[in-house]
Amino acid sequence: MPQGVDAGVYSVHTGEAGLPPILVVDDNHDNAEIIRQYLEIRGYPISVAHNGDEALALYETVKPALVLLDVMMPGRDGWEVCRIMKQHPLLGNKVRIIMVTALDAWDDKREALQLGADDYVEKPFDLPTLAKTVQRNLDQMRVAT
């Protein structure tokens, strides 16, 4: 992370191509920063949260179209955050949530889908695959509306 940059919450900016906002949630600051930089270069407006409470606060203000959500975090884990986001009365049916996690057992994938997650990416992942998953989910959202 560049010196002088707050490790907390990043502000949202509008992508030049009018791309929808994305919220990246990961307690590992390096992972979050790598994903943020990779997607911002592609024009996506990115917000970053490093725990479940930050993620839920940003969810209300940013109203992201897509959330990249880590599962294993201290405090509110990704399972709980996913459930809360999907149950939101105004935003829950307008957001796609992609779980990004080192958990790769079938039971974990099933639980993610049962809680409302729309997709699942296993760590370690390569960035081009993650970007394709983001694009696929945004395309599916456009078709559904």
N, C-alpha and C positions, 0 to 999 in steps of 0.2 A: 504494500500500500504506500502511495506517495506520502512523503513527510508533510506534515501540516494538514493532512486530511483527517477529519473526525472519523473515528472508527465506528461511530454510531449510525445514525440514519442518514441516508443520502436523499437529497431532494429530487423530485421528479422534474424532468424537462420534457418538452414535447419533441418527439422524433421528427426529423426533417421530412420523412416520407409519410407522416401522419400515422405512424404505427401505434398500436394500442399499448398502454402502460403495462409493465410486468413488475411483479414483486418477487424478489429473490430472498428466501429465508434460509439461513444456514448459520449455525453458531460458530463454524469454522470461518474466521475472517478471510483467510487466504482463498478458500473455495468460493466464498461469496464475491470477493473482489475479482477473481478470474472470470467467473460467469458474468458479472456486471460489465467488465471491460469488453469481453467477447461480444455480448449482445448489444452494448451501446455503439460499438464500431459499426454494427449492422443497422443502426438507426433506431433501435428500440429505446424508449424512455424507461429507465430502470430505477426502482427504489430498492433499498436493501434493509433487511431487519436481521438481527442476530439472535433473536429469541422469540418465543411465541407471543409474549405480551406486546413487543414492538410490532410484530407482524399484524396482530389484530388491530392495533391503533392505526397503522398505516393503511390497512385494508379499508377502514372507514373513510380515510381522507383521500387516498389515491384512487380508490375504486378500480383496481387493476383488472384487466381482461384475463390475465393469466398469472398464476402463482407457481413458482418453482419452490417446493417446500421440502426441506430436510425433515427426516423423521426423528432421529435421535438427537434431542436437544434437552438441556436442563430446564426445569420448570415445566411449562406446557410443551409437551412433545408435539411432533407433527401430526400424529393421529388426532389429538384433541383440537389442534388448530384447524385442521381440515374439516372436522365435524362442525365446529363453530362457524367457520366461513360458509360452508354449504347450507347451514340452517339460517343464515342471515335473511331476514324477510325481504329485503330489497336487492341485495347483491348476490345472494346464494345461487340463483339460477342463471346469473350472467357471467360467472367466472369459471374458468377451467383451471383445475389444480393438477399439477404434475408432481408426484412424490419423487424426490431425488434422494436415494438412500443406499447404504451399503447392505441393507437387509435384502436378501435375494431369494428367500424361501417362498414357495408357492403360497403358504399361509399368510405371509406378509403382504403379498400382492393382492390376495383375496380380501384381506382386511382393508387395504387402501381403497379398493373399489367399493366395498360395502359402506365405507364411511363417506363416499361421494367423490373420491379422487377420480380424475378423468384419464390419467395415464401414470406411468411408472418408469423411472429411469434408474438403473443400477449404477452405483459408484463402484469402481472408478468408471467414468464415462469419458468419451472423447468429445471435445467441444463441437465439431461438425455434426455429430449424431444428436447432441443436445439441441443444437440450433434447428435441425430438421424436425425434431420432436416438437419444439416450440411452434414452428411454422405449421406443422400438420394440425396441431391443436387449435391454432388461431383460424386455420382454414375450415376446420370442422365447426367452429363457433360461428363463422360467417354463413356457412351453409344452413345452420340451424335457425338463423334469424331471418 
